[in-house]
Amino acid sequence: MDAVDISSLSKSVLLATFAITFLLGAVMQKTGFCSMGAVSDIFIMSSWGRLKQWFLAIGVAIVGFALMSYVGLIDPLKSMYTGSKFLWLSTIVGSTLFGFGMVLASGCGSKTLVRIGGGNLKSIVVFMVLGLSAYMTMKGFLGVIRINTLDSVFIALNTPQDLPSILSPITGIARANLHLALGLIVGFAFIAYALASKAFWTAENLFAGIFVGLAICAVWWVSGYLGYVAEDPNTLEEVFLVTNSGRMESLSFVAPYAYSLDWLMMYSDTSKVITVGIAAVIGMISGSACISIFTKSFRWESFRNTEDTANHLVGATLMGFGGVTALGCTVGQGLSGISTLAIGSILALPGFIFGAYLALRYLESRNAPNPCS
């Protein structure tokens, strides 16, 4: 494959990612899909509808990832979530901080992009602060603190940290077969839980959960199959085109904020190129904006008062630091990561929920309004 083919294939990967996330942004705007809203609905209104949307999406993503892996479309061990270094402390602390921050900032990373598309000026501020905080946590002074403290506590596994790789030597079952079995069992368990109540069976709930799960699978395919080159003509090594991590990626909305800001600020630097993460950010905002304008729900919204401003600034900072530390957000770990059955992602999920619960109780003590209002 020559350089021209690589360039053309890279564009195809970016266009496919944009198309998927454009539709995803529109769907999230229309259906109200939101992980922060799911937790808020439970503890404030005792409503489980949006949590079941989230769990339905998780189940679909797990089943889809397992099937694609089994038939050989993607290699499940080529993602960042399945490394053998289990950063358990970073995952616990990072996911809890992210969960706390997303409540203060009125939404997680994906919801922030959806809100920007709907005219929310607060979310533009959150975007910039989150991106700056994430960048500092990846490459700045917060990154030095993270590496020398939280990341220094880990468990070195003899296998990749996904459940099939860990259990295969113990059970004696071939990893591929075990992954398919576990993927179907765990995935359909999430789906069954979501569909157990007939009250959940509305077109909006079903469409939101299924579409979000399929979008996660679609980006895995785009990055891990369409964008995979077994031998880059420049390096003679395998490569996953236009990914920031150099590995197979699906959706995540923390580090891509930082890369998007970097690309915008350093646009004249030809070494700065649009990646899967940046294309996803652009796609989410664009899709949300289009559906907001089409449905006439677009409206400008700003901060209510000083405390509201402070909450969003602190929340965005916590999301940037926590998301990078936990290796992902409620989409990155809570959907993309958990679809791989990585134990780090499984550990992060309750951390997001617990952090959000603490923040809701904090806002309640301050007599602050519901962040979803």
Solvent accessible surface area in square Angstrom, and as a share of the most:
residue,aa,sasa,rsa
1,M,126,0.56
2,D,80,0.41
3,A,65,0.51
4,V,115,0.66
5,D,65,0.34
6,I,24,0.12
7,S,55,0.36
8,S,62,0.40
9,L,36,0.18
10,S,17,0.11
11,K,127,0.54
12,S,47,0.30
13,V,0,0.00
14,L,35,0.17
15,L,125,0.62
16,A,27,0.21
17,T,0,0.00
18,F,70,0.29
19,A,51,0.40
20,I,29,0.15
21,T,0,0.00
22,F,58,0.24
23,L,97,0.48
24,L,1,0.00
25,G,0,0.00
26,A,17,0.13
27,V,13,0.07
28,M,2,0.01
29,Q,49,0.22
30,K,125,0.53
31,T,13,0.08
32,G,19,0.19
33,F,7,0.03
34,C,6,0.04
35,S,5,0.03
36,M,0,0.00
37,G,0,0.00
38,A,0,0.00
39,V,1,0.00
40,S,0,0.00
41,D,9,0.05
42,I,26,0.13
43,F,73,0.30
44,I,78,0.40
45,M,112,0.50
46,S,88,0.57
47,S,46,0.30
48,W,121,0.43
49,G,25,0.24
50,R,51,0.19
51,L,8,0.04
52,K,26,0.11
53,Q,3,0.01
54,W,2,0.01
55,F,33,0.14
56,L,3,0.02
57,A,0,0.00
58,I,0,0.00
59,G,0,0.00
60,V,22,0.12
61,A,0,0.00
62,I,1,0.00
63,V,17,0.09
64,G,16,0.16
65,F,0,0.00
66,A,0,0.00
67,L,83,0.41
68,M,23,0.10
69,S,17,0.11
70,Y,106,0.40
71,V,101,0.58
72,G,56,0.54
73,L,64,0.32
74,I,8,0.04
75,D,57,0.30
76,P,15,0.09
77,L,69,0.34
78,K,64,0.27
79,S,1,0.01
80,M,64,0.29
81,Y,14,0.05
82,T,6,0.03
83,G,28,0.27
84,S,54,0.35
85,K,103,0.44
86,F,25,0.10
87,L,27,0.14
88,W,86,0.30
89,L,46,0.23
90,S,0,0.00
91,T,6,0.03
92,I,71,0.36
93,V,45,0.26
94,G,0,0.00
95,S,0,0.00
96,T,28,0.16
97,L,52,0.26
98,F,0,0.00
99,G,0,0.00
100,F,48,0.20
101,G,0,0.00
102,M,0,0.00
103,V,1,0.00
104,L,10,0.05
105,A,3,0.03
106,S,11,0.07
107,G,0,0.00
108,C,1,0.01
109,G,0,0.00
110,S,4,0.03
111,K,24,0.10
112,T,2,0.01
113,L,0,0.00
114,V,2,0.01
115,R,42,0.15
116,I,30,0.15
117,G,2,0.02
118,G,13,0.13
119,G,2,0.02
120,N,8,0.04
121,L,70,0.35
122,K,9,0.04
123,S,5,0.03
124,I,69,0.35
125,V,40,0.23
126,V,1,0.01
127,F,20,0.09
128,M,99,0.44
129,V,37,0.21
130,L,0,0.00
131,G,0,0.00
132,L,107,0.53
133,S,2,0.01
134,A,0,0.00
135,Y,61,0.23
136,M,58,0.26
137,T,0,0.00
138,M,39,0.17
139,K,135,0.57
140,G,25,0.24
141,F,128,0.53
142,L,31,0.15
143,G,2,0.02
144,V,87,0.50
145,I,85,0.43
146,R,32,0.12
147,I,95,0.48
148,N,100,0.51
149,T,70,0.41
150,L,27,0.13
151,D,18,0.09
152,S,66,0.43
153,V,55,0.32
154,F,88,0.36
155,I,83,0.42
156,A,78,0.60
157,L,48,0.24
158,N,158,0.81
159,T,34,0.20
160,P,42,0.26
161,Q,13,0.06
162,D,0,0.00
163,L,44,0.22
164,P,0,0.00
165,S,8,0.05
166,I,45,0.23
167,L,57,0.28
168,S,16,0.10
169,P,96,0.60
170,I,132,0.67
171,T,70,0.41
172,G,69,0.66
173,I,80,0.41
174,A,60,0.46
175,R,52,0.19
176,A,55,0.42
177,N,76,0.39
178,L,13,0.07
179,H,4,0.02
180,L,34,0.17
181,A,43,0.34
182,L,30,0.15
183,G,0,0.00
184,L,58,0.29
185,I,115,0.58
186,V,41,0.23
187,G,0,0.00
188,F,107,0.45
189,A,58,0.45
190,F,42,0.17
191,I,26,0.13
192,A,60,0.47
193,Y,91,0.35
194,A,0,0.00
195,L,47,0.23
196,A,81,0.63
197,S,40,0.26
198,K,157,0.66
199,A,86,0.67
200,F,6,0.03
201,W,123,0.43
202,T,62,0.36
203,A,86,0.66
204,E,88,0.39
205,N,23,0.12
206,L,44,0.22
207,F,108,0.45
208,A,0,0.00
209,G,0,0.00
210,I,73,0.37
211,F,44,0.18
212,V,1,0.01
213,G,0,0.00
214,L,96,0.48
215,A,4,0.03
216,I,1,0.00
217,C,11,0.06
218,A,34,0.26
219,V,0,0.00
220,W,0,0.00
221,W,86,0.30
222,V,3,0.02
223,S,1,0.01
224,G,5,0.05
225,Y,108,0.41
226,L,46,0.23
227,G,0,0.00
228,Y,78,0.30
229,V,9,0.05
230,A,72,0.56
231,E,104,0.47
232,D,16,0.08
233,P,53,0.33
234,N,118,0.61
235,T,80,0.47
236,L,123,0.61
237,E,114,0.51
238,E,74,0.33
239,V,39,0.22
240,F,13,0.05
241,L,10,0.05
242,V,32,0.18
243,T,17,0.10
244,N,56,0.29
245,S,52,0.33
246,G,46,0.44
247,R,109,0.40
248,M,1,0.00
249,E,26,0.12
250,S,11,0.07
251,L,3,0.01
252,S,24,0.16
253,F,0,0.00
254,V,2,0.01
255,A,30,0.23
256,P,12,0.08
257,Y,0,0.00
258,A,0,0.00
259,Y,45,0.17
260,S,6,0.04
261,L,31,0.15
262,D,17,0.09
263,W,39,0.14
264,L,105,0.52
265,M,137,0.61
266,M,94,0.42
267,Y,149,0.57
268,S,107,0.69
269,D,60,0.31
270,T,127,0.74
271,S,83,0.54
272,K,66,0.28
273,V,85,0.49
274,I,56,0.28
275,T,10,0.06
276,V,2,0.01
277,G,8,0.08
278,I,4,0.02
279,A,5,0.04
280,A,1,0.01
281,V,5,0.03
282,I,64,0.33
283,G,0,0.00
284,M,0,0.00
285,I,46,0.23
286,S,33,0.21
287,G,0,0.00
288,S,0,0.00
289,A,25,0.19
290,C,66,0.39
291,I,38,0.19
292,S,0,0.00
293,I,115,0.58
294,F,165,0.69
295,T,53,0.31
296,K,186,0.79
297,S,62,0.40
298,F,70,0.29
299,R,154,0.56
300,W,172,0.60
301,E,47,0.21
302,S,64,0.41
303,F,54,0.22
304,R,135,0.49
305,N,88,0.45
306,T,116,0.68
307,E,60,0.27
308,D,5,0.02
309,T,40,0.23
310,A,46,0.35
311,N,18,0.09
312,H,4,0.02
313,L,72,0.36
314,V,76,0.44
315,G,0,0.00
316,A,0,0.00
317,T,56,0.32
318,L,39,0.19
319,M,0,0.00
320,G,0,0.00
321,F,33,0.14
322,G,0,0.00
323,G,0,0.00
324,V,18,0.10
325,T,4,0.02
326,A,0,0.00
327,L,67,0.33
328,G,4,0.04
329,C,0,0.00
330,T,1,0.00
331,V,5,0.03
332,G,0,0.00
333,Q,4,0.02
334,G,0,0.00
335,L,1,0.00
336,S,0,0.00
337,G,0,0.00
338,I,5,0.03
339,S,0,0.00
340,T,1,0.01
341,L,1,0.01
342,A,1,0.00
343,I,37,0.19
344,G,6,0.06
345,S,1,0.01
346,I,69,0.35
347,L,54,0.27
348,A,0,0.00
349,L,18,0.09
350,P,74,0.46
351,G,9,0.09
352,F,0,0.00
353,I,44,0.22
354,F,111,0.46
355,G,0,0.00
356,A,0,0.00
357,Y,69,0.26
358,L,67,0.33
359,A,0,0.00
360,L,6,0.03
361,R,85,0.31
362,Y,86,0.33
363,L,11,0.05
364,E,106,0.48
365,S,86,0.55
366,R,131,0.48
367,N,140,0.72
368,A,26,0.21
369,P,65,0.41
370,N,39,0.20
371,P,16,0.10
372,C,37,0.22
373,S,100,0.64
